[in-house]
Amino acid sequence: MSVVSKNTQEVADRIRVARKTKKVTQLELAAAIGIDRSSLAKMELGKMEFTLGRVLAIVEFLNIDPASLFSNDNITEGKNG
């Protein structure tokens, strides 16, 4: 397993915060994006990188603005929120 970059870890942290803010469990999000819970946990901990496809599936499921994962601003709702 590779070590993820600082930027990747920041995105992972923002995804975890967004998931918890939406009151979604790791199990629920993992099932929604087609992976197992342990893989999502590794991604959130920075032990495994997110693919672009996974990030897009996550932002769609959580209904958040993808840009908010890559900025220092608060996580914002997506177009449908």
C-alpha positions in Angstrom: 0.0 0.0 0.0 1.3 3.4 -0.8 1.3 6.5 1.4 -1.1 9.1 0.2 -0.2 12.7 -0.3 -1.1 15.5 2.1 -3.7 16.8 -0.5 -5.2 13.4 -0.8 -5.5 13.1 3.0 -7.2 16.5 3.1 -9.8 15.3 0.6 -10.3 12.1 2.6 -10.8 14.1 5.8 -13.3 16.4 4.0 -15.2 13.3 2.7 -15.3 11.9 6.2 -16.6 15.2 7.6 -19.2 15.4 4.9 -20.3 11.8 5.5 -20.7 12.4 9.2 -22.4 15.7 8.7 -25.0 14.0 6.6 -25.3 11.3 9.2 -24.3 8.5 6.8 -22.4 5.5 8.1 -19.4 4.1 6.4 -21.4 1.0 5.6 -24.2 3.0 3.9 -21.8 5.1 1.8 -19.7 2.1 0.9 -22.7 0.2 -0.3 -23.9 3.2 -2.3 -20.6 3.5 -4.2 -20.0 -0.2 -4.6 -17.2 -1.0 -2.3 -16.9 -2.7 1.1 -16.8 -0.8 4.3 -13.2 -1.7 5.1 -12.0 -0.2 1.8 -13.9 3.1 2.6 -12.4 3.1 6.1 -8.9 2.7 4.6 -9.6 5.6 2.2 -10.8 7.9 4.9 -7.7 7.0 7.0 -5.4 7.7 4.1 -4.2 4.2 3.7 -5.8 3.8 0.3 -6.4 6.5 -2.4 -9.8 7.4 -3.8 -10.2 7.1 -7.6 -11.9 9.9 -9.5 -14.9 7.7 -10.1 -15.3 7.0 -6.4 -15.0 10.7 -5.5 -17.7 11.5 -8.1 -20.0 8.7 -6.7 -19.5 10.0 -3.2 -20.3 13.6 -4.0 -23.4 12.5 -5.9 -24.6 10.3 -3.0 -23.9 12.9 -0.3 -25.2 15.7 -2.6 -22.2 17.9 -2.0 -20.4 20.3 -4.3 -17.2 18.5 -5.6 -15.2 21.7 -5.5 -15.8 21.9 -1.7 -13.6 18.8 -1.3 -10.7 20.7 -2.8 -10.9 24.1 -1.1 -10.5 25.5 2.4 -14.1 26.6 2.5 -16.9 24.7 4.2 -18.4 21.8 2.5 -21.4 22.9 0.5 -24.5 21.3 -0.9 -24.6 20.2 -4.5 -26.9 21.4 -7.1 -29.8 19.3 -5.8 -29.5 20.5 -2.2 
